[in-house]
Amino acid sequence: MAGLDSNTPIPTELRLHQQSRLLEVHFDNGVSAQLSHELLRVHSPSAEVRGHGAGQEVLQTGKRNVAITAIEPVGNYGVKLVFSDGHDSGIYSWDHLYLLATQHEKLWADYLQQLEAAGASRDIATPPPAPRGCH
């Protein structure tokens, strides 16, 4: 997480839209964006997602229907987002939120490409039905 400085845009409003699963964010420099809960989840700044160094990132799959269940302030530099799949360890600093807001289209396209390359899906894999007994 990069440190905040006098040039870091600060959110002036965070508005959670549960039904559409969007987080609307407005920054003090006029930039605003609507970020899907799924994008926020797959780009969590947590070590669980990012790993502990370059090349250790973990591709997040099955997150199409994930939802943000809570937003908790963290000091004056970010928020912790709590997700319906239990993930709550990422602290979204203002600079990370700004990066997501300004680069979300590219990040989303990259994510879809990574899923395709891995043969993975945005949907949760469901086990095949159990075989039926003989009648």
TIRO-2110 file (N, C-alpha, C; in Angstrom, 1 decimal):
// TIRO-2110
0.9, -1.2, 0.0, N, 1, A
0.0, 0.0, 0.0, CA, 1, A
0.9, 1.2, 0.0, C, 1, A
0.7, 2.1, -1.0, N, 2, A
1.5, 3.3, -1.0, CA, 2, A
0.9, 4.3, 0.1, C, 2, A
1.8, 5.1, 0.5, N, 3, A
1.4, 6.1, 1.6, CA, 3, A
0.6, 7.2, 1.0, C, 3, A
-0.3, 7.8, 1.8, N, 4, A
-1.0, 8.9, 1.4, CA, 4, A
-0.1, 10.1, 1.4, C, 4, A
-0.3, 11.0, 0.5, N, 5, A
0.4, 12.3, 0.5, CA, 5, A
-0.6, 13.4, 0.1, C, 5, A
-0.1, 14.6, -0.1, N, 6, A
-1.0, 15.7, -0.4, CA, 6, A
-1.6, 15.6, -1.8, C, 6, A
-1.1, 14.7, -2.6, N, 7, A
-1.7, 14.5, -3.9, CA, 7, A
-2.7, 13.3, -4.0, C, 7, A
-2.9, 12.6, -2.9, N, 8, A
-3.8, 11.5, -2.9, CA, 8, A
-5.2, 11.9, -2.9, C, 8, A
-6.0, 11.6, -4.0, N, 9, A
-7.4, 12.0, -4.0, CA, 9, A
-8.1, 11.2, -2.8, C, 9, A
-9.0, 11.9, -2.1, N, 10, A
-9.7, 11.4, -1.0, CA, 10, A
-11.2, 11.3, -1.4, C, 10, A
-11.8, 10.1, -1.1, N, 11, A
-13.2, 10.0, -1.4, CA, 11, A
-14.0, 11.0, -0.6, C, 11, A
-15.0, 11.6, -1.2, N, 12, A
-15.9, 12.4, -0.5, CA, 12, A
-17.2, 11.7, -0.3, C, 12, A
-17.4, 10.6, -1.0, N, 13, A
-18.7, 9.8, -0.8, CA, 13, A
-18.4, 8.4, -1.2, C, 13, A
-18.9, 7.4, -0.4, N, 14, A
-18.9, 6.0, -0.8, CA, 14, A
-20.4, 5.6, -0.6, C, 14, A
-21.0, 5.1, -1.7, N, 15, A
-22.4, 4.7, -1.6, CA, 15, A
-22.5, 3.3, -2.0, C, 15, A
-23.0, 2.4, -1.1, N, 16, A
-23.2, 1.0, -1.4, CA, 16, A
-24.5, 0.7, -2.0, C, 16, A
-24.5, 0.1, -3.2, N, 17, A
-25.8, -0.3, -3.9, CA, 17, A
-25.9, -1.8, -3.8, C, 17, A
-26.7, -2.3, -2.9, N, 18, A
-26.8, -3.7, -2.7, CA, 18, A
-27.4, -4.5, -3.9, C, 18, A
-28.5, -4.0, -4.4, N, 19, A
-29.2, -4.7, -5.4, CA, 19, A
-28.4, -4.8, -6.7, C, 19, A
-27.8, -3.8, -7.1, N, 20, A
-26.9, -3.8, -8.3, CA, 20, A
-25.5, -4.3, -8.0, C, 20, A
-25.2, -4.4, -6.7, N, 21, A
-23.8, -4.9, -6.3, CA, 21, A
-22.8, -3.9, -6.9, C, 21, A
-23.0, -2.6, -6.6, N, 22, A
-22.0, -1.6, -7.0, CA, 22, A
-21.6, -0.8, -5.8, C, 22, A
-20.4, -0.3, -5.8, N, 23, A
-19.9, 0.7, -4.9, CA, 23, A
-19.6, 1.9, -5.7, C, 23, A
-20.4, 3.0, -5.3, N, 24, A
-20.2, 4.3, -6.0, CA, 24, A
-19.2, 5.1, -5.2, C, 24, A
-18.2, 5.6, -5.8, N, 25, A
-17.2, 6.3, -5.1, CA, 25, A
-17.0, 7.7, -5.8, C, 25, A
-16.9, 8.7, -5.0, N, 26, A
-16.6, 10.1, -5.6, CA, 26, A
-15.4, 10.6, -4.8, C, 26, A
-14.5, 11.2, -5.6, N, 27, A
-13.2, 11.7, -5.0, CA, 27, A
-13.3, 13.2, -5.0, C, 27, A
-12.4, 13.8, -4.2, N, 28, A
-12.4, 15.3, -4.1, CA, 28, A
-11.8, 16.0, -5.3, C, 28, A
-11.2, 15.2, -6.2, N, 29, A
-10.7, 15.8, -7.5, CA, 29, A
-11.7, 15.7, -8.6, C, 29, A
-12.9, 15.3, -8.3, N, 30, A
-14.0, 15.2, -9.4, CA, 30, A
-14.1, 13.8, -10.0, C, 30, A
-13.2, 12.9, -9.8, N, 31, A
-13.3, 11.6, -10.3, CA, 31, A
-14.4, 10.8, -9.6, C, 31, A
-15.2, 10.1, -10.3, N, 32, A
-16.1, 9.2, -9.7, CA, 32, A
-16.2, 7.9, -10.5, C, 32, A
-16.7, 6.8, -9.9, N, 33, A
-16.8, 5.5, -10.5, CA, 33, A
-17.8, 4.7, -9.8, C, 33, A
-18.4, 3.7, -10.5, N, 34, A
-19.2, 2.7, -10.0, CA, 34, A
-18.4, 1.4, -10.1, C, 34, A
-18.0, 0.8, -9.0, N, 35, A
-17.2, -0.4, -9.0, CA, 35, A
-18.0, -1.6, -8.6, C, 35, A
-18.0, -2.7, -9.4, N, 36, A
-18.7, -3.8, -9.0, CA, 36, A
-18.1, -4.5, -7.8, C, 36, A
-19.0, -5.1, -7.0, N, 37, A
-18.5, -5.8, -5.8, CA, 37, A
-17.5, -6.9, -6.2, C, 37, A
-17.8, -7.5, -7.3, N, 38, A
-16.9, -8.6, -7.8, CA, 38, A
-15.5, -8.0, -8.2, C, 38, A
-15.4, -6.9, -8.8, N, 39, A
-14.1, -6.3, -9.2, CA, 39, A
-13.4, -6.0, -7.9, C, 39, A
-14.1, -5.4, -6.9, N, 40, A
-13.4, -5.0, -5.7, CA, 40, A
-12.9, -6.3, -4.9, C, 40, A
-13.7, -7.4, -5.0, N, 41, A
-13.3, -8.6, -4.3, CA, 41, A
-12.0, -9.2, -5.0, C, 41, A
-12.1, -9.3, -6.3, N, 42, A
-10.9, -9.9, -7.0, CA, 42, A
-9.7, -9.1, -7.0, C, 42, A
-9.8, -7.8, -6.7, N, 43, A
-8.7, -6.9, -6.7, CA, 43, A
-8.4, -6.4, -5.2, C, 43, A
-8.8, -7.3, -4.3, N, 44, A
-8.5, -7.0, -2.9, CA, 44, A
-7.0, -6.8, -2.6, C, 44, A
-6.7, -5.8, -1.8, N, 45, A
-5.3, -5.6, -1.5, CA, 45, A
-4.7, -6.6, -0.5, C, 45, A
-5.5, -7.6, -0.1, N, 46, A
-5.1, -8.5, 0.9, CA, 46, A
-4.0, -9.5, 0.5, C, 46, A
-3.2, -10.0, 1.4, N, 47, A
-2.1, -10.9, 1.0, CA, 47, A
-2.8, -12.2, 0.5, C, 47, A
-4.0, -12.5, 0.9, N, 48, A
-4.7, -13.7, 0.4, CA, 48, A
-4.8, -13.7, -1.1, C, 48, A
-5.0, -12.5, -1.6, N, 49, A
-5.2, -12.3, -3.1, CA, 49, A
-3.9, -11.9, -3.7, C, 49, A
-3.2, -11.0, -3.2, N, 50, A
-2.0, -10.4, -3.8, CA, 50, A
-0.8, -11.3, -3.6, C, 50, A
-0.8, -12.1, -2.5, N, 51, A
0.4, -12.9, -2.2, CA, 51, A
1.3, -11.9, -1.4, C, 51, A
2.5, -12.4, -1.2, N, 52, A
3.5, -11.7, -0.4, CA, 52, A
4.7, -11.1, -1.3, C, 52, A
4.5, -11.2, -2.6, N, 53, A
5.5, -10.7, -3.5, CA, 53, A
5.0, -10.9, -5.0, C, 53, A
5.8, -10.3, -5.9, N, 54, A
5.5, -10.5, -7.3, CA, 54, A
5.4, -11.9, -7.7, C, 54, A
4.4, -12.3, -8.5, N, 55, A
4.2, -13.6, -8.9, CA, 55, A
3.5, -14.6, -8.0, C, 55, A
3.1, -14.0, -6.8, N, 56, A
2.4, -14.9, -5.9, CA, 56, A
0.9, -14.6, -5.8, C, 56, A
0.4, -13.8, -6.8, N, 57, A
-1.0, -13.4, -6.8, CA, 57, A
-1.8, -14.7, -7.0, C, 57, A
-3.0, -14.7, -6.4, N, 58, A
-3.9, -15.8, -6.5, CA, 58, A
-5.2, -15.4, -7.3, C, 58, A
-5.4, -16.1, -8.4, N, 59, A
-6.5, -15.8, -9.2, CA, 59, A
-7.8, -16.1, -8.5, C, 59, A
-8.7, -15.1, -8.4, N, 60, A
-9.9, -15.3, -7.7, CA, 60, A
-11.0, -15.8, -8.7, C, 60, A
-11.6, -16.9, -8.3, N, 61, A
-12.7, -17.5, -9.2, CA, 61, A
-14.0, -17.6, -8.5, C, 61, A
-15.1, -17.7, -9.2, N, 62, A
-16.4, -17.9, -8.6, CA, 62, A
-16.9, -16.7, -7.8, C, 62, A
-16.6, -15.5, -8.2, N, 63, A
-16.9, -14.4, -7.4, CA, 63, A
-18.0, -13.5, -8.1, C, 63, A
-18.7, -14.0, -9.1, N, 64, A
-19.7, -13.3, -9.8, CA, 64, A
-20.8, -12.7, -8.9, C, 64, A
-21.3, -13.5, -7.9, N, 65, A
-22.4, -13.1, -7.1, CA, 65, A
-22.0, -12.6, -5.7, C, 65, A
-20.7, -12.3, -5.5, N, 66, A
-20.2, -11.9, -4.2, CA, 66, A
-20.8, -10.4, -4.0, C, 66, A
-21.1, -10.2, -2.7, N, 67, A
-21.6, -8.9, -2.3, CA, 67, A
-20.8, -8.3, -1.1, C, 67, A
-20.8, -7.0, -1.1, N, 68, A
-20.2, -6.3, 0.1, CA, 68, A
-21.3, -6.3, 1.1, C, 68, A
-21.0, -6.7, 2.3, N, 69, A
-22.0, -6.7, 3.4, CA, 69, A
-21.7, -5.6, 4.4, C, 69, A
-20.5, -5.1, 4.4, N, 70, A
-20.2, -4.0, 5.4, CA, 70, A
-19.0, -3.2, 4.9, C, 70, A
-19.0, -1.9, 5.2, N, 71, A
-17.8, -1.1, 5.0, CA, 71, A
-17.4, -0.5, 6.3, C, 71, A
-16.1, -0.7, 6.7, N, 72, A
-15.7, -0.3, 8.0, CA, 72, A
-14.5, 0.7, 7.8, C, 72, A
-14.6, 1.9, 8.4, N, 73, A
-13.5, 2.9, 8.2, CA, 73, A
-12.2, 2.3, 8.9, C, 73, A
-11.1, 2.6, 8.3, N, 74, A
-9.7, 2.3, 8.8, CA, 74, A
-9.0, 3.6, 8.9, C, 74, A
-8.9, 4.1, 10.1, N, 75, A
-8.2, 5.4, 10.3, CA, 75, A
-8.7, 6.5, 9.4, C, 75, A
-7.9, 7.3, 8.8, N, 76, A
-8.3, 8.3, 7.9, CA, 76, A
-7.7, 8.1, 6.5, C, 76, A
-7.3, 6.8, 6.3, N, 77, A
-6.7, 6.5, 5.0, CA, 77, A
-7.3, 5.4, 4.2, C, 77, A
-8.4, 4.8, 4.7, N, 78, A
-9.0, 3.7, 3.9, CA, 78, A
-10.2, 3.1, 4.5, C, 78, A
-10.7, 2.0, 3.9, N, 79, A
-11.8, 1.2, 4.5, CA, 79, A
-11.5, -0.3, 4.3, C, 79, A
-12.2, -1.0, 5.2, N, 80, A
-12.1, -2.5, 5.1, CA, 80, A
-13.5, -2.9, 4.5, C, 80, A
-13.5, -3.6, 3.5, N, 81, A
-14.7, -4.1, 2.9, CA, 81, A
-14.9, -5.6, 3.4, C, 81, A
-16.1, -5.9, 3.8, N, 82, A
-16.5, -7.2, 4.2, CA, 82, A
-17.4, -7.8, 3.1, C, 82, A
-17.0, -9.0, 2.6, N, 83, A
-17.7, -9.6, 1.5, CA, 83, A
-18.6, -10.8, 2.0, C, 83, A
-19.6, -11.1, 1.2, N, 84, A
-20.5, -12.2, 1.6, CA, 84, A
-19.8, -13.6, 1.6, C, 84, A
-18.6, -13.7, 0.9, N, 85, A
-17.9, -15.0, 1.0, CA, 85, A
-17.0, -15.1, 2.2, C, 85, A
-17.1, -14.1, 3.1, N, 86, A
-16.3, -14.2, 4.3, CA, 86, A
-15.0, -13.4, 4.2, C, 86, A
-14.6, -13.0, 3.0, N, 87, A
-13.3, -12.2, 2.9, CA, 87, A
-13.5, -10.9, 3.5, C, 87, A
-12.5, -10.5, 4.4, N, 88, A
-12.5, -9.2, 5.1, CA, 88, A
-11.2, -8.8, 5.5, C, 88, A
-10.1, -9.3, 4.8, N, 89, A
-8.8, -8.9, 5.3, CA, 89, A
-8.1, -7.9, 4.5, C, 89, A
-8.7, -7.3, 3.5, N, 90, A
-8.1, -6.3, 2.7, CA, 90, A
-8.4, -4.9, 3.1, C, 90, A
-7.4, -4.0, 3.3, N, 91, A
-7.7, -2.6, 3.6, CA, 91, A
-7.5, -1.8, 2.3, C, 91, A
-8.6, -1.2, 1.9, N, 92, A
-8.6, -0.5, 0.6, CA, 92, A
-8.3, 1.0, 0.9, C, 92, A
-7.0, 1.3, 0.8, N, 93, A
-6.5, 2.6, 1.0, CA, 93, A
-7.1, 3.5, -0.1, C, 93, A
-7.1, 4.8, 0.2, N, 94, A
-7.7, 5.8, -0.8, CA, 94, A
-7.0, 5.7, -2.1, C, 94, A
-5.6, 5.5, -2.1, N, 95, A
-4.9, 5.4, -3.4, CA, 95, A
-5.3, 4.1, -4.1, C, 95, A
-5.5, 3.0, -3.4, N, 96, A
-5.9, 1.8, -4.0, CA, 96, A
-7.3, 1.9, -4.6, C, 96, A
-8.3, 2.5, -3.9, N, 97, A
-9.6, 2.8, -4.4, CA, 97, A
-9.5, 3.7, -5.7, C, 97, A
-8.7, 4.7, -5.6, N, 98, A
-8.5, 5.6, -6.8, CA, 98, A
-8.0, 4.8, -8.0, C, 98, A
-7.0, 4.0, -7.8, N, 99, A
-6.5, 3.1, -8.9, CA, 99, A
-7.6, 2.3, -9.5, C, 99, A
-8.4, 1.6, -8.6, N, 100, A
-9.5, 0.8, -9.1, CA, 100, A
-10.5, 1.7, -9.9, C, 100, A
-10.8, 2.9, -9.4, N, 101, A
-11.8, 3.8, -10.0, CA, 101, A
-11.3, 4.3, -11.4, C, 101, A
-10.0, 4.5, -11.5, N, 102, A
-9.5, 5.1, -12.8, CA, 102, A
-9.0, 4.0, -13.8, C, 102, A
-8.8, 2.8, -13.3, N, 103, A
-8.3, 1.7, -14.2, CA, 103, A
-9.3, 0.5, -14.2, C, 103, A
-10.5, 0.7, -13.8, N, 104, A
-11.4, -0.5, -13.7, CA, 104, A
-11.7, -1.2, -15.0, C, 104, A
-11.8, -0.5, -16.1, N, 105, A
-12.0, -1.1, -17.4, CA, 105, A
-10.9, -2.0, -17.8, C, 105, A
-9.7, -1.5, -17.7, N, 106, A
-8.5, -2.3, -18.0, CA, 106, A
-8.3, -3.5, -17.0, C, 106, A
-8.5, -3.2, -15.7, N, 107, A
-8.4, -4.3, -14.7, CA, 107, A
-9.4, -5.4, -15.0, C, 107, A
-10.6, -5.0, -15.3, N, 108, A
-11.7, -6.0, -15.6, CA, 108, A
-11.3, -6.8, -16.8, C, 108, A
-10.9, -6.2, -17.9, N, 109, A
-10.5, -6.9, -19.1, CA, 109, A
-9.4, -7.9, -18.8, C, 109, A
-8.4, -7.4, -18.0, N, 110, A
-7.3, -8.3, -17.7, CA, 110, A
-7.7, -9.5, -16.9, C, 110, A
-8.7, -9.3, -15.9, N, 111, A
-9.2, -10.3, -15.1, CA, 111, A
-9.9, -11.4, -15.9, C, 111, A
-10.8, -10.9, -16.8, N, 112, A
-11.5, -11.9, -17.7, CA, 112, A
-10.5, -12.7, -18.5, C, 112, A
-9.5, -12.1, -19.0, N, 113, A
-8.4, -12.8, -19.8, CA, 113, A
-7.7, -13.8, -19.0, C, 113, A
-7.4, -13.5, -17.7, N, 114, A
-6.7, -14.4, -16.8, CA, 114, A
-7.6, -15.6, -16.5, C, 114, A
-8.9, -15.3, -16.3, N, 115, A
-9.8, -16.4, -16.1, CA, 115, A
-9.9, -17.4, -17.3, C, 115, A
-10.0, -16.8, -18.5, N, 116, A
-10.0, -17.6, -19.7, CA, 116, A
-8.8, -18.4, -19.9, C, 116, A
-7.6, -17.8, -19.6, N, 117, A
-6.3, -18.5, -19.8, CA, 117, A
-6.2, -19.7, -18.8, C, 117, A
-6.8, -19.5, -17.6, N, 118, A
-6.7, -20.5, -16.6, CA, 118, A
-7.9, -21.6, -16.7, C, 118, A
-8.8, -21.4, -17.7, N, 119, A
-9.9, -22.3, -17.8, CA, 119, A
-10.8, -22.2, -16.6, C, 119, A
-10.9, -21.0, -16.0, N, 120, A
-11.6, -20.8, -14.8, CA, 120, A
-12.9, -20.0, -15.1, C, 120, A
-13.7, -19.8, -14.1, N, 121, A
-15.0, -19.1, -14.3, CA, 121, A
-15.3, -18.1, -13.2, C, 121, A
-16.1, -17.2, -13.5, N, 122, A
-16.6, -16.2, -12.5, CA, 122, A
-17.7, -16.8, -11.7, C, 122, A
-18.2, -18.0, -12.1, N, 123, A
-19.3, -18.7, -11.4, CA, 123, A
-18.7, -19.7, -10.4, C, 123, A
-19.4, -19.9, -9.3, N, 124, A
-18.9, -21.0, -8.4, CA, 124, A
-19.1, -22.3, -9.0, C, 124, A
-18.1, -23.1, -9.0, N, 125, A
-18.2, -24.5, -9.5, CA, 125, A
-19.1, -25.3, -8.6, C, 125, A
-20.1, -25.9, -9.2, N, 126, A
-21.0, -26.8, -8.4, CA, 126, A
-20.6, -28.2, -8.7, C, 126, A
-20.6, -29.1, -7.7, N, 127, A
-20.3, -30.5, -8.0, CA, 127, A
-21.4, -31.1, -8.8, C, 127, A
-21.0, -32.1, -9.6, N, 128, A
-22.0, -32.8, -10.4, CA, 128, A
-23.0, -33.5, -9.5, C, 128, A
-24.2, -33.7, -10.0, N, 129, A
-25.2, -34.3, -9.1, CA, 129, A
-24.7, -35.8, -8.7, C, 129, A
-25.1, -36.2, -7.6, N, 130, A
-24.8, -37.5, -7.1, CA, 130, A
-25.5, -38.6, -8.0, C, 130, A
-24.8, -39.7, -8.3, N, 131, A
-25.4, -40.7, -9.1, CA, 131, A
-26.6, -41.2, -8.4, C, 131, A
-27.6, -41.5, -9.2, N, 132, A
-28.9, -42.1, -8.6, CA, 132, A
-28.7, -43.6, -8.5, C, 132, A
-29.3, -44.2, -7.5, N, 133, A
-29.3, -45.6, -7.3, CA, 133, A
-30.1, -46.3, -8.4, C, 133, A
-29.8, -47.6, -8.6, N, 134, A
-30.6, -48.4, -9.6, CA, 134, A
-32.0, -48.6, -9.1, C, 134, A
-32.9, -48.6, -10.0, N, 135, A
-34.3, -48.8, -9.6, CA, 135, A
-34.8, -50.1, -10.1, C, 135, A
END
